[in-house]
Amino acid sequence: MKDGLKPMVGGSYFCHWNCKEGLPPLIFLYDRSVLEYDSTYDDDIYRIDTNKLDKRRLTTDPDKNMKGCYVYSIGIPPSSIAIIHKGTGKDT
């Protein structure tokens, strides 16, 4: 919460693309009105105030099968986020 959300290439993202090298660091977002995304980990879940985001950096997820999912290519400041679920990070 101190630094906001930062784009990165995490393990799930890396594995999703078959361990492809050179993936761009991104922040992954989903629209809860479209789906409830499950990463298979007990992740933290944040509500993002998208009114404060640079919409030029918000695009649909490159995996076209990920309906209601988006990626953001720059950091999201703490003033734009609120935690709604504090996860353990464990595999569910």
C-alpha positions as CSV (number, residue, x, y, z in Angstrom):
1,M,0.0,0.0,0.0
2,K,3.0,2.3,0.6
3,D,4.3,2.1,-3.0
4,G,1.2,1.2,-4.9
5,L,1.2,-1.5,-7.6
6,K,4.2,-1.9,-9.9
7,P,4.3,-3.7,-13.2
8,M,6.3,-6.9,-13.1
9,V,6.7,-10.4,-14.6
10,G,5.5,-12.7,-11.9
11,G,5.6,-16.5,-11.9
12,S,2.0,-17.0,-12.9
13,Y,2.3,-14.6,-15.9
14,F,5.6,-16.2,-16.9
15,C,4.1,-19.7,-16.8
16,H,1.0,-18.6,-18.6
17,W,3.1,-17.7,-21.6
18,N,5.1,-21.0,-21.5
19,C,8.1,-19.4,-19.8
20,K,8.7,-17.0,-22.7
21,E,11.6,-14.7,-22.1
22,G,11.3,-11.0,-22.6
23,L,7.7,-10.5,-21.5
24,P,6.9,-6.9,-20.7
25,P,6.2,-6.1,-17.0
26,L,2.5,-5.5,-16.5
27,I,-0.2,-5.1,-13.9
28,F,-3.1,-7.4,-14.5
29,L,-6.6,-6.2,-13.8
30,Y,-10.1,-7.8,-14.2
31,D,-13.6,-6.5,-14.3
32,R,-15.6,-8.2,-11.5
33,S,-18.8,-7.5,-13.3
34,V,-17.6,-9.8,-16.2
35,L,-15.9,-12.5,-14.2
36,E,-14.3,-13.5,-10.9
37,Y,-10.7,-14.2,-11.9
38,D,-8.9,-17.0,-10.0
39,S,-5.1,-17.2,-10.2
40,T,-5.1,-20.4,-8.1
41,Y,-3.3,-18.4,-5.4
42,D,-4.8,-16.6,-2.4
43,D,-3.7,-13.2,-3.8
44,D,-4.4,-9.8,-2.5
45,I,-7.3,-8.2,-4.4
46,Y,-7.5,-4.5,-4.9
47,R,-10.2,-2.1,-6.1
48,I,-8.7,0.2,-8.6
49,D,-10.0,3.7,-9.3
50,T,-9.7,3.6,-13.0
51,N,-10.7,7.3,-13.3
52,K,-7.2,8.1,-12.1
53,L,-5.4,5.9,-14.6
54,D,-3.8,6.9,-17.9
55,K,-6.3,5.2,-20.2
56,R,-3.6,5.1,-23.0
57,R,-1.8,2.5,-20.8
58,L,-4.8,0.3,-20.1
59,T,-5.4,-2.3,-22.7
60,T,-7.2,-5.6,-23.0
61,D,-5.2,-8.7,-21.9
62,P,-3.1,-10.0,-24.8
63,D,-4.6,-13.5,-24.1
64,K,-7.9,-13.1,-26.1
65,N,-9.4,-15.9,-24.0
66,M,-9.2,-13.8,-20.9
67,K,-12.6,-12.0,-21.2
68,G,-12.9,-9.0,-18.9
69,C,-9.2,-8.9,-18.2
70,Y,-6.9,-5.9,-18.8
71,V,-3.2,-5.0,-18.4
72,Y,-1.7,-1.7,-17.3
73,S,1.9,-0.9,-18.2
74,I,2.9,1.7,-15.6
75,G,2.6,1.9,-11.8
76,I,-0.6,2.5,-10.0
77,P,-0.2,4.9,-7.1
78,P,-1.6,4.1,-3.6
79,S,-4.1,6.9,-4.0
80,S,-5.8,4.9,-6.7
81,I,-6.1,1.5,-4.8
82,A,-8.0,0.1,-1.9
83,I,-7.4,-3.5,-0.7
84,I,-10.6,-5.6,-0.5
85,H,-9.0,-8.9,0.3
86,K,-5.7,-9.6,2.0
87,G,-4.4,-12.9,0.7
88,T,-1.8,-15.3,2.1
89,G,0.0,-15.9,-1.2
90,K,-0.5,-19.6,-0.8
91,D,-1.5,-21.9,-3.6
92,T,-5.2,-22.7,-3.4
